[in-house]
């Protein structure tokens, strides 16, 4: 695959994706709930597609493959924990959604802070979430860098791929929050 074909593919993807993101911006979104939760109007099908796109992304193609290569059967432990987490989301997710909607919570830290009547709990959950998002985000962005570097035989560098992925992610989040991402 030639470098120019890849750049053209990225450009065409971006044009289509930006058009979709701008269309998703239509309608009111004057609150944090609108920005982060799409005014709580994302149906289960769209949410499932977004979750699948996140799960079967660079994280699985590069991150988990690398973990399996480096750790062998030890990666099975990660997969079992991941599957358990997904199973718990299927069980408790609808209940969390209902409570969030009833009380207007936008984040899990808000919900837990309210539940335990403690700002310290809310802060601890927020900090833990940020800490756990760092390696996850790094793997996602690094995955794009490695994939672009690999399919172009180094013509597009790892750093260029990571910077491109970061700019695209920030840009789509800026356009319309979760609505443009989904």
C-alpha positions in Angstrom: 0.0 0.0 0.0 1.5 3.4 -1.0 1.9 6.2 1.4 -0.2 8.5 -0.7 -3.1 6.0 -0.8 -3.1 5.9 3.0 -3.0 9.7 3.3 -5.9 9.9 0.8 -7.8 7.2 2.7 -7.3 9.2 6.0 -8.4 12.4 4.3 -11.6 10.8 2.8 -12.4 9.2 6.2 -11.9 12.5 7.9 -14.2 14.4 5.5 -17.0 11.8 5.9 -16.5 11.6 9.7 -16.4 15.4 10.1 -19.7 15.7 8.1 -21.3 13.1 10.3 -20.0 14.8 13.5 -21.3 18.2 12.3 -24.7 16.7 11.6 -24.7 15.1 15.0 -24.2 18.6 16.5 -27.7 19.6 15.4 -30.2 20.1 18.3 -29.8 21.6 21.7 -26.9 20.6 24.0 -26.5 23.4 26.6 -25.6 21.2 29.5 -22.9 18.9 30.6 -25.3 16.0 30.3 -25.9 17.0 26.7 -22.2 17.1 25.9 -21.1 14.0 27.7 -24.3 11.9 27.5 -26.0 13.2 24.4 -28.9 14.5 26.4 -29.4 10.8 27.5 -30.9 10.0 24.1 -28.4 7.5 22.9 -30.2 4.2 22.4 -28.8 0.8 23.3 -28.0 -0.1 19.7 -25.8 3.1 19.2 -24.2 2.6 22.6 -23.4 -1.1 21.8 -21.8 -0.1 18.5 -19.7 2.6 20.2 -18.7 0.2 22.9 -17.7 -2.5 20.3 -15.8 0.1 18.3 -13.8 1.0 21.4 -13.3 -2.6 22.4 -12.2 -3.9 19.0 -9.9 -1.0 18.3 -6.2 -0.5 18.6 -6.4 -1.7 22.2 -7.3 -5.2 21.1 -5.3 -5.2 17.9 -2.1 -4.0 19.4 -2.4 -3.8 23.2 -3.9 -7.2 23.9 -1.8 -8.9 21.2 1.3 -7.4 22.7 0.3 -8.5 26.2 -0.4 -12.0 25.0 3.0 -12.1 23.2 4.9 -10.8 26.3 2.9 -12.6 29.0 1.7 -15.7 27.2 -1.2 -17.4 29.0 -1.0 -14.6 31.7 -3.1 -12.5 29.3 -6.0 -14.9 29.9 -6.3 -13.4 33.4 -6.8 -10.0 31.8 -9.4 -11.4 29.4 -11.3 -13.1 32.3 -11.4 -9.9 34.3 -12.5 -7.9 31.2 -15.3 -10.4 30.5 -16.4 -10.2 34.1 -16.5 -6.4 33.9 -18.6 -6.5 30.7 -20.9 -9.0 32.4 -21.4 -6.7 35.4 -22.1 -3.8 33.1 -24.8 -5.8 31.4 -26.4 -6.5 34.8 -25.9 -3.2 36.6 -25.6 -0.8 33.7 -29.4 -0.3 33.3 -29.7 0.4 37.0 -26.9 2.9 37.0 -28.5 4.6 33.9 -31.8 4.9 35.7 -30.3 6.3 38.8 -28.2 8.7 36.8 -31.2 9.9 34.9 -33.3 10.3 38.0 -30.8 12.4 39.9 -29.1 14.0 36.9 -25.7 12.5 37.4 -23.2 12.8 34.6 -20.3 10.8 36.0 -19.9 7.8 38.2 -18.0 9.9 40.7 -21.0 12.2 41.1 -23.3 9.2 41.7 -20.9 7.5 44.3 -20.2 10.8 46.0 -24.0 11.4 46.4 -24.6 7.8 47.5 -22.0 7.9 50.2 -22.6 11.6 50.9 -18.9 12.3 50.6 -16.9 14.6 48.4 -13.8 12.5 49.3 -15.4 9.4 47.6 -16.3 11.5 44.6 -12.7 12.8 44.3 -11.1 9.4 44.9 -13.3 7.9 42.1 -12.4 10.8 39.7 -8.7 10.5 40.4 -8.8 6.7 40.0 -10.7 7.0 36.7 -8.1 9.5 35.4 -5.3 7.3 36.4 -6.8 4.2 34.8 -7.6 6.1 31.6 -3.9 7.1 31.1 -2.6 3.6 30.1 -5.9 2.9 28.2 -5.6 6.1 26.2 -1.9 5.6 25.6 -2.5 2.1 24.2 -5.3 3.4 21.9 -3.1 6.2 20.6 0.0 4.1 20.3 -2.0 1.5 18.5 -2.9 4.0 15.8 0.8 5.0 15.6 2.0 1.4 15.3 -0.7 0.5 12.7 0.1 3.4 10.5 3.8 2.9 10.8 3.4 -0.8 10.0 1.1 -0.5 7.0 3.3 2.2 5.4 6.6 0.4 6.2 7.7 3.4 8.3 6.7 6.1 5.7 4.3 7.5 8.3 6.2 7.5 11.6 4.9 6.2 14.9 4.9 9.8 16.3 3.0 11.2 13.3 0.3 8.5 13.8 0.0 9.2 17.6 -0.2 13.0 17.0 -2.8 12.5 14.2 -4.9 10.2 16.4 -4.7 12.6 19.3 -5.7 15.6 17.2 -8.6 13.7 15.7 -9.9 12.5 19.0 -9.8 16.0 20.5 -11.4 17.5 17.4 -14.3 15.1 17.4 -14.9 15.5 21.1 -14.8 19.3 20.6 -17.3 19.3 17.8 -20.3 17.8 19.6 -19.0 15.7 22.6 -20.3 12.2 22.8 -22.7 12.7 19.9 -20.0 13.2 17.4 -17.9 10.4 18.8 -20.8 7.9 18.7 
